[in-house]
Amino acid sequence: VSCGYDNTVRLWSACDGKATHTLSGHSSCVKSAPFSPDGSQVVSCSCDKTVRLWSVNDGHCIAILCGHSSAVNSVAFNSVGELVSGGSDNAILYWVPLSVDRKNWQVKWR
């Protein structure tokens, strides 16, 4: 996986080195894009103040998480698939899914 100043996340094949999906939707540079513990999802964070959850299988955006008031600089999954994000707003947000399909999230603590 790679991300950058073109506002996209790219998934790459380990076999041939070619891009398998380009994940578009952020409106500003993407700062980080780690895989979920089970490898089925990627989460990205951006200077557009959002965190986005993506399907590795087909590249679609599963959820858009809004809660930061400025650029989101870092995001990570914990071992059970919950999220922690940190931003230029000096906030650390702990996100938990509200549904099994992971389309709805809430901030558990700030």
Summary of the structure (lengths in Angstrom):
residues: 110
radius of gyration: 13.1
end to end distance: 27.9
largest distance: 41.6
contacts: 336
relative contact order: 0.17
helix: 0%
strand: 52%
